Amino acid sequence: MKHNARCWTPLAAVLAIVMSLLSGCAMGSSEPRVGACPPVVEYDRAEQADMAAEIEALPEGAVLVRMLSDYAVLREQARAGR
């Protein structure tokens, strides 16, 4: 054994610990997952106009309006996940 081998022992131990901690962060695949986000259904302008008219016909404070707002957020999140 060389005379400076003991100087490298703590450094090697620290490097081994750091590498094991960093490898724990890389457990997932770096490849994008196919099908991870659901497909977003596209609606044509006529369907959108019909929906807008139906929403306007709803009574003030209808719960359905809030639910549709939540649905819009989910659609944006699905688009971002592509």
Phi and psi in degrees as GROMACS dihedral restraints (atoms count N, CA, C in turn):
[ dihedral_restraints ]
;  ai    aj    ak    al  type     phi  dphi    fc
    3     4     5     6     1   -74.4    20    10
    4     5     6     7     1   159.4    20    10
    6     7     8     9     1   -69.3    20    10
    7     8     9    10     1   -22.1    20    10
    9    10    11    12     1  -101.4    20    10
   10    11    12    13     1    10.4    20    10
   12    13    14    15     1   -63.4    20    10
   13    14    15    16     1   -34.6    20    10
   15    16    17    18     1   -68.8    20    10
   16    17    18    19     1   -27.0    20    10
   18    19    20    21     1   -67.5    20    10
   19    20    21    22     1   -30.4    20    10
   21    22    23    24     1   -84.8    20    10
   22    23    24    25     1   -17.3    20    10
   24    25    26    27     1   -60.8    20    10
   25    26    27    28     1   -49.2    20    10
   27    28    29    30     1   -63.9    20    10
   28    29    30    31     1   -38.1    20    10
   30    31    32    33     1   -64.7    20    10
   31    32    33    34     1   -41.9    20    10
   33    34    35    36     1   -64.2    20    10
   34    35    36    37     1   -39.3    20    10
   36    37    38    39     1   -65.1    20    10
   37    38    39    40     1   -43.9    20    10
   39    40    41    42     1   -63.3    20    10
   40    41    42    43     1   -44.2    20    10
   42    43    44    45     1   -61.8    20    10
   43    44    45    46     1   -40.3    20    10
   45    46    47    48     1   -64.1    20    10
   46    47    48    49     1   -41.5    20    10
   48    49    50    51     1   -65.6    20    10
   49    50    51    52     1   -45.9    20    10
   51    52    53    54     1   -62.3    20    10
   52    53    54    55     1   -43.9    20    10
   54    55    56    57     1   -64.2    20    10
   55    56    57    58     1   -39.1    20    10
   57    58    59    60     1   -67.8    20    10
   58    59    60    61     1   -36.1    20    10
   60    61    62    63     1   -68.4    20    10
   61    62    63    64     1   -41.6    20    10
   63    64    65    66     1   -68.6    20    10
   64    65    66    67     1   -34.6    20    10
   66    67    68    69     1   -69.5    20    10
   67    68    69    70     1   -25.4    20    10
   69    70    71    72     1   -66.0    20    10
   70    71    72    73     1   -27.4    20    10
   72    73    74    75     1   -76.7    20    10
   73    74    75    76     1   -19.7    20    10
   75    76    77    78     1  -103.1    20    10
   76    77    78    79     1    31.5    20    10
   78    79    80    81     1   -71.8    20    10
   79    80    81    82     1   -28.8    20    10
   81    82    83    84     1   -80.4    20    10
   82    83    84    85     1   161.0    20    10
   84    85    86    87     1   -78.7    20    10
   85    86    87    88     1   145.0    20    10
   87    88    89    90     1   -84.3    20    10
   88    89    90    91     1    -9.3    20    10
   90    91    92    93     1   -77.0    20    10
   91    92    93    94     1   138.2    20    10
   93    94    95    96     1   -65.6    20    10
   94    95    96    97     1   138.7    20    10
   96    97    98    99     1   -81.6    20    10
   97    98    99   100     1   129.5    20    10
   99   100   101   102     1   -78.7    20    10
  100   101   102   103     1   130.8    20    10
  102   103   104   105     1    80.5    20    10
  103   104   105   106     1    13.7    20    10
  105   106   107   108     1   -69.2    20    10
  106   107   108   109     1   -30.6    20    10
  108   109   110   111     1  -111.6    20    10
  109   110   111   112     1   139.2    20    10
  111   112   113   114     1   -68.2    20    10
  112   113   114   115     1   153.6    20    10
  114   115   116   117     1   -68.7    20    10
  115   116   117   118     1   149.0    20    10
  117   118   119   120     1  -102.1    20    10
  118   119   120   121     1   121.1    20    10
  120   121   122   123     1   -74.0    20    10
  121   122   123   124     1   131.5    20    10
  123   124   125   126     1   -95.9    20    10
  124   125   126   127     1   139.3    20    10
  126   127   128   129     1  -113.6    20    10
  127   128   129   130     1   138.4    20    10
  129   130   131   132     1   -77.7    20    10
  130   131   132   133     1   171.3    20    10
  132   133   134   135     1   -61.2    20    10
  133   134   135   136     1   -36.5    20    10
  135   136   137   138     1   -64.2    20    10
  136   137   138   139     1   -43.3    20    10
  138   139   140   141     1   -64.9    20    10
  139   140   141   142     1   -40.2    20    10
  141   142   143   144     1   -63.9    20    10
  142   143   144   145     1   -40.1    20    10
  144   145   146   147     1   -66.3    20    10
  145   146   147   148     1   -42.2    20    10
  147   148   149   150     1   -60.9    20    10
  148   149   150   151     1   -44.0    20    10
  150   151   152   153     1   -63.4    20    10
  151   152   153   154     1   -42.7    20    10
  153   154   155   156     1   -60.7    20    10
  154   155   156   157     1   -41.6    20    10
  156   157   158   159     1   -65.3    20    10
  157   158   159   160     1   -40.2    20    10
  159   160   161   162     1   -66.9    20    10
  160   161   162   163     1   -38.1    20    10
  162   163   164   165     1   -67.1    20    10
  163   164   165   166     1   -40.9    20    10
  165   166   167   168     1   -64.8    20    10
  166   167   168   169     1   -26.7    20    10
  168   169   170   171     1   -80.1    20    10
  169   170   171   172     1   -12.3    20    10
  171   172   173   174     1   -68.2    20    10
  172   173   174   175     1   152.3    20    10
  174   175   176   177     1   -66.7    20    10
  175   176   177   178     1   156.6    20    10
  177   178   179   180     1   -58.2    20    10
  178   179   180   181     1   131.9    20    10
  180   181   182   183     1    78.4    20    10
  181   182   183   184     1    18.8    20    10
  183   184   185   186     1   -63.7    20    10
  184   185   186   187     1   135.1    20    10
  186   187   188   189     1   -64.1    20    10
  187   188   189   190     1   -31.8    20    10
  189   190   191   192     1   -58.0    20    10
  190   191   192   193     1   -33.8    20    10
  192   193   194   195     1   -64.7    20    10
  193   194   195   196     1   -42.9    20    10
  195   196   197   198     1   -65.7    20    10
  196   197   198   199     1   -39.1    20    10
  198   199   200   201     1   -66.2    20    10
  199   200   201   202     1   -38.3    20    10
  201   202   203   204     1   -67.0    20    10
  202   203   204   205     1   -32.7    20    10
  204   205   206   207     1   -65.1    20    10
  205   206   207   208     1   -42.1    20    10
  207   208   209   210     1   -62.0    20    10
  208   209   210   211     1   -40.3    20    10
  210   211   212   213     1   -62.5    20    10
  211   212   213   214     1   -38.7    20    10
  213   214   215   216     1   -62.6    20    10
  214   215   216   217     1   -39.4    20    10
  216   217   218   219     1   -63.6    20    10
  217   218   219   220     1   -43.9    20    10
  219   220   221   222     1   -62.1    20    10
  220   221   222   223     1   -38.1    20    10
  222   223   224   225     1   -64.5    20    10
  223   224   225   226     1   -41.6    20    10
  225   226   227   228     1   -65.3    20    10
  226   227   228   229     1   -39.3    20    10
  228   229   230   231     1   -65.1    20    10
  229   230   231   232     1   -38.4    20    10
  231   232   233   234     1   -67.1    20    10
  232   233   234   235     1   -38.3    20    10
  234   235   236   237     1   -63.7    20    10
  235   236   237   238     1   -41.3    20    10
  237   238   239   240     1   -67.2    20    10
  238   239   240   241     1   -28.0    20    10
  240   241   242   243     1   -78.3    20    10
  241   242   243   244     1    -8.4    20    10
